[in-house]
């Protein structure tokens, strides 16, 4: 016997915009009806609710479940451990903060170790806990390495790229590389030919070399502005090239540390809201307190929620969760709610090729949704029709 849940009264963010009083019907794992309602007590509402758990969410928002295409860990756990228990801890941590679909990101390591991690993470993709694997490094710039171990960085030899793709057993979703390095453009083409997103990041490339990478098939800017040359009036660098090309989706880390609000607003204006994807780039400290945490082979210290390498002091990912990124976007950065929702859900879902199942609230799609209060604080999370966080505390 199917289980039905009816959610009424909330402001609902649908693909066509915000509706003040919506009704969503969930049966088992899917949304079966998504109805903008003109007023309360509309005919048919009672019948639709018979035999169902009905929740009045007046005064709340309902938005699609968040999609994170770049996350390294959380809850004190790291995907780079290549351990199922740690990975599931990280997954659960981010689910409780509204991320119902996520790609596991690795960090620079020895190729054999990365291949081992990919094999372990592939099992979690196959059982439905992850949407894919993202390799961030080791094919990145020494000059823009950020929190990646310099001794392990290397040119993106296509044979090495192929080794990691094979280890992922068809579940590699994305690879970040510096296309100006030897073999970079060939590797971008290899990734594109195999249906893997080629992302430009941790790059010291020029405007011209970045355009070449996009022409070769690169379609993502890994955490735009961060770990790449800044925008200059004589040397516009990767930032200008990535913002101007309509084929590129730009990742943004909206934690108040990685980006000034003006930079974030510039990206929205230049790229357009449909080409922005909010990410966390979170490491193991996400959802945890200050302290020391591993990041690959390196050690990170978190103070006041900001993660930096113990040696050198570089920013080392974030402690962000996507519910916080959403709230900051609408309350601090002045991003309209519908645009923020697209950056958290629809755009990354489309990028991953899963928009037929997740990313928007539409009948027939998986019942992945987030409930927020009037202050945009998270109070409920549903994934595949099951409450992970119940909005009424049950």
C-alpha positions in Angstrom: 0.0 0.0 0.0 1.5 3.3 -1.1 2.3 6.0 1.5 0.9 9.5 0.7 1.9 12.8 2.2 0.3 16.2 1.4 2.0 19.5 2.1 -0.2 22.6 2.1 0.0 26.3 2.8 3.7 27.0 2.1 5.3 29.4 -0.4 6.5 27.0 -3.1 9.3 27.7 -5.5 8.3 26.1 -8.9 10.1 26.4 -12.2 7.8 29.2 -13.3 8.3 31.1 -10.1 7.1 31.5 -6.5 3.6 30.6 -5.5 2.3 31.9 -2.2 0.0 28.9 -1.3 1.0 25.6 -2.8 -0.1 22.0 -2.3 2.4 19.1 -2.9 1.3 15.5 -2.9 4.0 12.8 -2.4 3.3 9.1 -3.0 6.1 6.8 -2.0 9.3 8.3 -3.4 7.8 10.7 -6.0 5.8 13.9 -6.3 2.5 13.1 -7.9 0.9 16.5 -7.8 2.4 20.0 -7.5 -0.4 22.6 -7.4 -0.3 26.3 -7.1 -3.4 27.1 -5.1 -5.3 30.4 -5.3 -6.7 30.2 -1.9 -7.4 27.9 1.0 -10.2 25.4 1.2 -10.2 24.9 -2.6 -12.5 22.2 -3.9 -10.7 18.9 -4.1 -8.3 19.7 -1.3 -10.0 17.5 1.3 -10.3 14.5 -1.1 -6.7 14.8 -2.1 -5.7 14.6 1.6 -7.8 11.6 2.5 -5.7 8.7 3.9 -2.6 10.9 3.8 -0.3 12.5 6.3 -1.2 16.1 5.8 1.0 18.9 7.0 0.0 22.6 7.1 3.2 24.5 6.4 1.7 28.0 6.3 4.5 30.5 7.0 7.2 28.3 5.5 8.9 27.9 2.1 9.3 24.7 0.2 12.1 24.5 -2.3 13.7 21.6 -4.2 16.3 19.5 -2.5 19.8 20.9 -3.0 22.3 19.5 -5.4 26.0 19.8 -4.6 28.5 18.9 -7.3 31.6 19.7 -5.3 31.9 18.4 -1.7 34.8 16.7 0.0 33.3 15.6 3.3 31.4 16.6 6.5 30.5 15.5 10.0 34.2 14.9 10.7 34.5 12.5 7.8 36.1 12.7 4.3 35.3 11.1 1.0 39.1 10.9 0.4 39.3 8.2 3.1 37.8 5.8 0.6 35.9 4.2 3.5 32.2 3.5 3.4 31.5 4.4 7.0 33.2 7.8 6.6 31.5 8.5 3.3 28.1 7.7 4.7 28.7 10.0 7.7 29.6 12.9 5.3 26.5 12.1 3.1 24.2 12.0 6.2 25.6 15.3 7.5 24.9 17.2 4.2 21.5 15.5 3.8 20.4 16.9 7.1 21.3 20.4 5.7 19.2 19.9 2.6 21.6 18.4 0.1 19.6 15.5 -1.3 21.9 14.9 -4.3 25.7 15.1 -4.1 28.9 14.3 -6.0 31.8 13.1 -3.8 35.0 15.1 -4.4 38.5 13.7 -3.9 41.7 15.7 -3.3 45.1 15.4 -4.8 46.8 12.1 -4.0 48.9 9.3 -5.5 47.2 7.9 -8.6 46.9 4.4 -7.2 45.3 5.7 -4.0 42.9 7.9 -6.0 42.0 4.8 -8.0 41.3 2.9 -4.8 39.1 5.7 -3.5 37.2 5.8 -6.8 36.5 2.1 -6.6 35.0 2.5 -3.1 33.0 5.6 -3.9 31.6 3.9 -7.1 29.9 1.4 -4.8 28.0 4.2 -3.1 27.0 5.6 -6.5 25.7 2.2 -7.5 23.6 1.9 -4.3 22.1 5.4 -4.9 23.8 7.3 -2.1 26.0 9.5 -4.5 25.4 10.9 -7.9 29.0 10.5 -9.1 32.6 11.2 -8.3 34.6 14.4 -8.9 38.4 14.3 -9.1 39.9 17.6 -8.0 43.6 17.2 -8.7 46.3 16.0 -9.1 46.3 17.6 -12.6 46.4 21.2 -11.4 48.7 24.1 -11.2 51.5 24.3 -8.6 51.1 28.1 -8.6 47.4 27.8 -7.8 47.3 24.6 -5.8 45.5 25.9 -2.7 45.1 23.1 -0.2 46.6 20.4 -2.5 50.0 18.7 -1.8 52.5 20.2 -4.2 54.7 17.1 -4.4 51.8 15.0 -5.8 50.8 17.4 -8.6 51.4 16.3 -12.2 50.6 17.0 -15.8 47.3 15.7 -17.0 48.7 12.9 -19.1 45.6 11.4 -20.9 46.8 7.9 -19.9 46.6 8.9 -16.2 43.3 10.5 -16.7 42.0 7.3 -18.3 43.3 5.3 -15.3 41.1 7.3 -12.9 38.1 7.1 -15.2 38.4 3.4 -15.5 38.7 3.1 -11.7 35.5 5.0 -11.3 33.7 2.3 -13.4 31.6 4.8 -15.4 30.7 6.9 -12.3 33.2 9.8 -12.8 31.0 12.9 -13.0 33.7 15.6 -13.2 37.4 16.2 -13.2 39.1 19.6 -12.4 42.3 20.3 -14.1 44.6 23.1 -15.2 44.3 23.0 -19.0 47.5 25.0 -19.6 49.6 22.1 -18.3 51.1 19.6 -20.8 48.4 17.3 -22.0 45.6 19.5 -20.7 43.7 20.2 -23.8 43.9 16.5 -24.9 42.7 15.5 -21.5 39.7 17.9 -21.7 38.8 16.3 -25.0 39.1 12.8 -23.5 36.8 13.8 -20.7 34.2 15.3 -22.9 34.3 12.3 -25.3 33.6 10.1 -22.3 30.7 12.1 -21.0 32.7 13.4 -18.0 32.5 17.1 -17.1 35.9 18.8 -17.7 36.2 21.7 -15.2 38.8 24.5 -15.3 40.2 25.1 -11.9 43.3 25.6 -9.8 44.7 27.1 -13.0 47.4 29.7 -13.7 46.2 29.9 -17.3 45.5 33.0 -19.4 42.3 34.3 -21.0 43.4 32.7 -24.3 44.4 29.3 -22.9 41.1 29.1 -21.0 39.1 29.9 -24.2 41.0 27.0 -25.8 39.9 24.7 -23.0 36.3 25.7 -23.4 36.5 25.1 -27.2 38.0 21.7 -26.4 35.0 20.8 -24.2 35.4 22.3 -20.7 32.0 23.3 -19.3 32.6 24.2 -15.6 34.6 26.8 -13.7 35.7 25.2 -10.5 35.0 27.6 -7.6 35.2 30.7 -9.9 37.6 33.4 -8.7 39.3 31.1 -6.2 42.6 29.4 -7.1 43.0 31.2 -10.4 44.5 34.6 -11.5 42.3 37.5 -10.6 40.4 39.5 -13.2 42.7 42.2 -14.6 42.0 45.0 -17.1 45.0 44.1 -19.3 45.2 40.4 -18.4 41.5 39.3 -17.9 42.6 35.7 -17.2 40.4 32.7 -16.7 37.6 34.6 -14.9 36.6 36.7 -17.9 36.8 33.7 -20.3 34.7 31.5 -18.0 32.1 34.2 -17.3 31.5 35.2 -20.9 31.0 31.8 -22.5 27.4 30.6 -22.3 28.5 26.9 -22.4 30.2 27.2 -19.0 28.5 26.8 -15.5 30.4 28.7 -12.8 30.7 27.2 -9.3 30.5 29.7 -6.4 31.3 29.1 -2.7 28.9 31.4 -0.9 30.3 31.3 2.7 31.3 34.9 3.1 35.0 33.9 3.2 35.7 32.8 -0.3 33.8 35.6 -2.1 32.9 39.2 -1.4 29.2 39.8 -2.1 30.1 42.1 -5.0 32.1 39.3 -6.7 29.1 36.9 -6.3 26.7 39.5 -7.7 29.1 40.2 -10.6 29.0 36.5 -11.5 25.2 36.4 -11.5 25.0 39.4 -13.7 27.8 38.4 -16.1 26.9 34.7 -16.4 23.2 34.9 -15.8 21.4 33.1 -13.0 20.9 30.0 -15.2 24.7 29.4 -15.3 25.5 29.6 -11.6 25.9 26.6 -9.3 26.4 27.1 -5.6 28.8 24.5 -4.1 30.1 23.9 -0.6 33.6 22.6 -1.4 33.2 21.4 2.2 35.8 19.4 4.0 35.3 17.1 7.0 34.7 20.0 9.4 31.3 20.9 7.8 28.6 20.4 10.4 31.3 20.3 13.1 33.1 22.8 15.4 36.5 24.4 15.3 39.5 22.1 15.6 42.0 20.2 13.4 40.9 17.9 10.6 42.7 16.0 7.8 42.3 17.0 4.1 43.9 14.3 2.0 47.5 14.1 3.2 47.4 17.6 4.7 46.2 19.0 8.1 43.6 21.8 8.4 42.8 24.0 11.3 39.3 25.5 11.6 38.9 28.7 13.5 35.6 30.6 13.7 34.3 28.3 11.0 37.1 29.1 8.5 39.4 26.2 7.4 43.1 26.9 6.7 46.1 24.7 6.2 48.1 24.3 9.4 51.3 24.8 7.3 51.1 27.8 5.0 47.7 29.1 6.1 45.9 28.7 2.7 42.1 28.5 2.7 41.4 24.8 2.7 37.9 24.2 1.3 35.0 25.3 3.5 32.8 24.3 6.4 29.8 25.3 4.5 26.5 23.6 4.1 24.1 24.5 1.3 21.3 25.7 3.6 23.6 28.4 4.8 24.7 29.2 1.3 21.0 29.7 0.4 20.2 31.9 3.4 23.2 34.1 2.8 22.3 34.5 -0.9 18.9 35.8 -0.2 19.5 37.7 3.1 23.0 39.2 2.5 23.7 39.1 -1.2 20.3 40.2 -2.4 19.8 37.3 -4.8 16.1 36.7 -5.6 14.8 33.5 -4.0 14.0 31.9 -7.4 17.5 32.6 -8.7 19.1 31.2 -5.5 16.9 28.1 -5.8 18.1 27.6 -9.4 21.7 27.9 -8.3 21.3 25.3 -5.6 19.1 22.8 -7.4 18.0 23.1 -11.0 21.3 24.3 -12.5 23.6 21.7 -10.9 21.0 19.0 -11.6 21.0 20.0 -15.3 24.8 20.0 -15.3 24.9 16.4 -13.9 22.3 15.2 -16.4 19.8 14.3 -13.7 17.3 17.1 -14.2 14.7 14.6 -15.3 14.6 13.2 -11.7 15.7 16.0 -9.4 16.3 19.8 -9.2 12.8 21.2 -9.5 9.4 20.5 -7.8 7.4 18.8 -10.6 5.0 15.9 -10.7 6.8 12.7 -11.6 10.1 13.7 -10.1 11.6 12.3 -7.0 10.2 13.8 -3.8 13.4 15.7 -2.7 12.5 18.9 -1.0 13.6 21.3 1.7 11.3 23.2 4.1 12.5 26.6 5.4 11.0 29.0 7.9 10.3 32.7 7.3 13.9 33.5 8.2 15.1 31.0 5.6 16.4 28.6 8.3 16.0 24.9 7.5 13.3 23.0 9.4 12.6 20.0 7.2 14.3 17.8 4.6 12.6 15.1 2.5 14.6 12.7 0.3 12.8 10.2 -2.0 9.6 10.7 -0.1 11.1 10.0 3.4 11.6 12.7 6.0 15.3 13.0 7.0 14.4 16.1 9.1 10.7 16.3 9.9 9.4 19.9 9.9 7.3 19.3 13.0 10.1 17.6 14.9 8.7 14.1 14.7 
